[in-house]
Amino acid sequence: MSIGRPQHWADLGCGTGTFTRALAELLPTGSTIAAMDHNATAVKQVPDLHGNVQITKHVGDFVTEPLAMKDLDGILLANALHFVRDQAAFIQRISTSLKPTGALLLVEYDTGSPNPWVPHPLSFVALSQLCADRGFGTVQRLGERTSAFGGARLYSVWVGRGVGRS
Ligand SMILES: C[S@@+](CC[C@H](N)C(=O)[O-])C[C@H]1O[C@@H](n2cnc3c(N)ncnc32)[C@H](O)[C@@H]1O
């Protein structure tokens, strides 16, 4: 995208960068994404540049290590929040890396039943409550689809501080 002011995002649990690339395609020229994962082999596969968006790569644990990124326009967590045991404390902590107008962009399975691949599931209803309790006024479901793995429903959601998407 070539219009709009550059934005600065983090992608936590970026894996090999599938969603990092997808996000880069939506951001204005000159934007940046800090892509973080504790799997160094996966992080190596993330490109340094996608379109006109610069990507910095960070190998680390987003639960136990403080986030180096500050004043972010947004944080993407795609299929990653379900690895976090204390999601309330985690959302509270990463929120401090956002600008006051910053948002969370989340992709999760719409289930409350844990399994080895989704140890701490977060249904849309549970996520909405959790984010509302942390002061986010907007929880907007963007889309959903059936996962290729096991047929579970995946949803994406925009979580912002104001009322309505900014
Ligand atoms: C299911 S994959 C999702 C990858 C990518 N976001 C996607 O949707 O294609 C989850 C990723 O989160 C990473 N991850 C899980 N817990 C993590 C943690 N505490 N710190 C850093 N990365 C973590 C895993 O290494 C893995 O790459």
The ligand as a MOL file (V3000), in Angstrom:
LIG
                    3D

  0  0  0     0  0            999 V3000
M  V30 BEGIN CTAB
M  V30 COUNTS 27 29 0 0 0
M  V30 BEGIN ATOM
M  V30 1 C 1.2460 -21.8500 15.4020 0
M  V30 2 S 2.7350 -20.9580 15.1330 0 CHG=1
M  V30 3 C 2.1260 -19.4960 14.3150 0
M  V30 4 C 3.1660 -18.8550 13.4410 0
M  V30 5 C 2.6460 -17.6790 12.6280 0
M  V30 6 N 2.1800 -16.5870 13.4610 0
M  V30 7 C 1.5320 -18.1350 11.7020 0
M  V30 8 O 0.3520 -18.0030 12.0610 0
M  V30 9 O 1.8560 -18.6670 10.6350 0 CHG=-1
M  V30 10 C 3.1000 -20.3050 16.7520 0
M  V30 11 C 4.4360 -19.6500 16.8240 0
M  V30 12 O 4.5660 -19.0220 18.0830 0
M  V30 13 C 5.8790 -19.2520 18.5630 0
M  V30 14 N 5.8570 -19.0960 20.0100 0
M  V30 15 C 5.0730 -19.7590 20.9050 0
M  V30 16 N 5.3070 -19.3280 22.1490 0
M  V30 17 C 6.2850 -18.3710 22.0460 0
M  V30 18 C 6.9410 -17.5490 22.9900 0
M  V30 19 N 6.6650 -17.6130 24.2980 0
M  V30 20 N 7.8650 -16.6710 22.5410 0
M  V30 21 C 8.1690 -16.5840 21.2190 0
M  V30 22 N 7.5560 -17.3460 20.2700 0
M  V30 23 C 6.6120 -18.2280 20.6770 0
M  V30 24 C 6.2380 -20.6390 18.0580 0
M  V30 25 O 7.6420 -20.8260 18.0000 0
M  V30 26 C 5.5900 -20.6400 16.6890 0
M  V30 27 O 6.4680 -20.1920 15.6810 0
M  V30 END ATOM
M  V30 BEGIN BOND
M  V30 1 1 1 2
M  V30 2 1 2 3
M  V30 3 1 2 10
M  V30 4 1 3 4
M  V30 5 1 4 5
M  V30 6 1 5 6
M  V30 7 1 5 7
M  V30 8 2 7 8
M  V30 9 1 7 9
M  V30 10 1 10 11
M  V30 11 1 11 12
M  V30 12 1 11 26
M  V30 13 1 12 13
M  V30 14 1 13 14
M  V30 15 1 13 24
M  V30 16 1 14 15
M  V30 17 1 14 23
M  V30 18 2 15 16
M  V30 19 1 16 17
M  V30 20 1 17 18
M  V30 21 2 17 23
M  V30 22 1 18 19
M  V30 23 2 18 20
M  V30 24 1 20 21
M  V30 25 2 21 22
M  V30 26 1 22 23
M  V30 27 1 24 25
M  V30 28 1 24 26
M  V30 29 1 26 27
M  V30 END BOND
M  V30 END CTAB
M  END
